[in-house]
Amino acid sequence: MGIEFNDLKEIKEIINENRNGITISEISELFSINRNTISKYLEILHLKGDLEIKESGNLKIYYPARRIPETVIKNYFHEPCIIINKKMEVEYANNAFLSLSNTKTEEITGKKIFSLNIPLFHNTELKENYKYAIDGEPVTKNIQTSFSEENYYMTVRLIPAIFEDRRKGFSLILNDQTRFKQEITSEQISEHRYREIVEDQTEYILRLLPDMTITFVNTAFCKYLGRKKEEVIGTKFDPVLSDDKIVSLENIFGGLSIENPSGFITMRSITYEGKINWLEWNIKGIFKNNSELIEYQGIGRNISKLKSAEEKLKVYKNNLEDLVEKRTIELQNVNKRLYDEILKQRETEKQLDNSLKKINTIRDEISAKDKKIDFILNTANLGMCDINYLKGEIEFNQKCVDILGYSAKEIPQTLEDWNKLIHPDDYRELLKKREDFIRGTTPHIHQSEYRVLCKNGNWKWISYTSTTTIRDNKAKLVSAIGLIEDISKRKNIENNINALLNLDQRLSESSSEAEAHSQCIKGILSILGMESAIYLKINRNNENIFVSDSVNADKKIINLFPLLKYSPPHEYITELKEPVIIKDKKTASQILNKLNNDYCNYDNEILSAIIIPVTDNYNIYAYYLIYSKNEICITEYNIKSLKLVIRNLLNCINNIIMKN
């Protein structure tokens, strides 16, 4: 099938219209030609250099050719030019370039341009754009370079090229601008610089002939007018003004002279958009030979925002004055109220000061009463405790701490810990009384007596009496303040009285001297609260001391006495006329050593002991040795009770002897 040149032309036109590329499928949709034929046409156009092909995967995209064939460059470009391939090697240089660079064809052909000593090829601006030219992007640069040590101003064009064998490259074409640069006169340079400066100004700049024809406008004024420069230059300067400013503008232009070359006007102008703007113009007349007016120059600026701000400021000022007046009245009212509040506050402070004085007076009275209470409690030997039943906390004063022998840190802080110090035999009854008191089934005063474990390990009788109670609105007990009294002495006296009564009854019922002594031992142990006793008798015939009776006595001590005699060196025991208290372990060991002398060695286990002599007509014939492995406090009342016991014992024995 032959080539249809019309079809070839149409395909070329379609490709030129699709600058962003087109595929063969899209082309075939526009023609009633099969794809194979279109493919051949495209190949022909590609060989001619009329299109370029880029592949995206398996898809080929066709673009209009932007490369100039090698032959066209060689035949039609007479400016200095060279052709460079993709490897940056010189393929061709025309005579103009060889003459300019003072080189020969064989010196540069086939050489990489970066290896040649030609400054043009090493120019930084050009080097950055070589790749774009190879990829098909034309580039134009104005540079300064040198050839044969002479400076040149060149316009350099990098034009994408294609070789006959379809290789890609680019052509470097030079246009010498050196003479043009040198021929620019100083006046032209000045005008050029002036125009460059004017073009960058944001003010509106224009020049007018005396007949008001515009000869020059800058870009800023063109934007304001909404027109292009060529549409403005040559027209008359006739701004659309409000009526009151038309006469003023005419007066400004008409009144310019050598003596008064400039004028100033602020006016409202209507824009092409119909908006009203405020413009400020400075008009200056330019005179030739100091006489003839040849031109006007106007410099204007848009002060609409400034005017708008002035209007807003004026409104704001008026509003501010109204606001200040309003706020002044409000402030006066506030100050009046504040003054009233200050007077009230001063009155309140005065009342508060009086209240504080009363509180301090009450506090002083309470402090004085507290001191009196402390004095009374100390004098009465009473302690005080505060029990919080809701929190389960208990607080003691110093007197309570002293009574029990603990330090302030050791004394219990909770009701639970306090319960642990109560004697097991007393706890159940105390707990029942306390629960009745908490429920309110008992009178408001809660009173109980019980034993408490002291720091030294002894049990001490105390009396607790609640004095003040606090209950909530449901009558639930919150807290109670009570007094604690050490009643050990009273309990000791009561115990002694009960023991004496029981002992008198048992002695009256005794039928023999031995039975009377046995009952006497039990009574003495009950009075003293000790656990061990030995009844020692003196044999007047052989002067030996022997054990007549005992209760819970240690065998070591019992075995000691058969060795003792009623003669020196054992006179110590015979000298005792009154009960002797052995207060501590050291004293107890000394007594035992005197009793023991060199016959026996005891291991000092006794902590408390007392020796009670029994006399008959002022003659000692027996002793009671009472001892304990605990520390026992023997009071003066106990001694009196013991003397009464011995007297009752002797009376009982005399009665028994008389009966027999």
VENDA-V107126 format. One record per run of one state. SS is the DSSP state (H for helix, E for strand, L for the rest). FROM is the first residue (numbers start at 0). LEN is the number of residues. If there is no record, write none. Layout:
BEGIN
ss:SS from:FROM len:LEN
ss:SS from:FROM len:LEN
END
This chain:
BEGIN
ss:L from:0 len:4
ss:H from:4 len:13
ss:L from:17 len:4
ss:E from:21 len:2
ss:H from:23 len:5
ss:L from:28 len:6
ss:H from:34 len:14
ss:L from:48 len:2
ss:E from:50 len:6
ss:L from:56 len:2
ss:E from:58 len:6
ss:L from:64 len:3
ss:E from:67 len:2
ss:H from:69 len:7
ss:L from:76 len:4
ss:E from:80 len:5
ss:L from:85 len:3
ss:E from:88 len:5
ss:L from:93 len:1
ss:H from:94 len:7
ss:L from:101 len:3
ss:H from:104 len:4
ss:L from:108 len:3
ss:E from:111 len:1
ss:H from:112 len:3
ss:L from:115 len:3
ss:H from:118 len:4
ss:L from:122 len:1
ss:H from:123 len:4
ss:L from:127 len:2
ss:H from:129 len:5
ss:L from:134 len:4
ss:E from:138 len:9
ss:L from:147 len:2
ss:E from:149 len:13
ss:L from:162 len:5
ss:E from:167 len:9
ss:L from:176 len:1
ss:H from:177 len:6
ss:L from:183 len:2
ss:H from:185 len:14
ss:L from:199 len:4
ss:E from:203 len:5
ss:L from:208 len:4
ss:E from:212 len:5
ss:L from:217 len:1
ss:H from:218 len:7
ss:L from:225 len:3
ss:H from:228 len:4
ss:L from:232 len:3
ss:E from:235 len:1
ss:L from:236 len:4
ss:E from:240 len:1
ss:L from:241 len:1
ss:H from:242 len:12
ss:L from:254 len:7
ss:E from:261 len:9
ss:L from:270 len:5
ss:E from:275 len:13
ss:L from:288 len:3
ss:E from:291 len:11
ss:L from:302 len:1
ss:H from:303 len:76
ss:L from:379 len:2
ss:E from:381 len:7
ss:L from:388 len:4
ss:E from:392 len:4
ss:L from:396 len:1
ss:H from:397 len:7
ss:L from:404 len:9
ss:E from:413 len:1
ss:H from:414 len:5
ss:L from:419 len:2
ss:E from:421 len:1
ss:L from:422 len:1
ss:H from:423 len:16
ss:L from:439 len:7
ss:E from:446 len:7
ss:L from:453 len:5
ss:E from:458 len:13
ss:L from:471 len:5
ss:E from:476 len:10
ss:L from:486 len:1
ss:H from:487 len:21
ss:L from:508 len:4
ss:H from:512 len:16
ss:L from:528 len:3
ss:E from:531 len:7
ss:L from:538 len:5
ss:E from:543 len:8
ss:L from:551 len:3
ss:H from:554 len:7
ss:L from:561 len:3
ss:E from:564 len:1
ss:L from:565 len:5
ss:H from:570 len:4
ss:L from:574 len:5
ss:E from:579 len:3
ss:L from:582 len:2
ss:H from:584 len:12
ss:L from:596 len:11
ss:E from:607 len:9
ss:L from:616 len:2
ss:E from:618 len:10
ss:L from:628 len:7
ss:H from:635 len:24
ss:L from:659 len:1
END
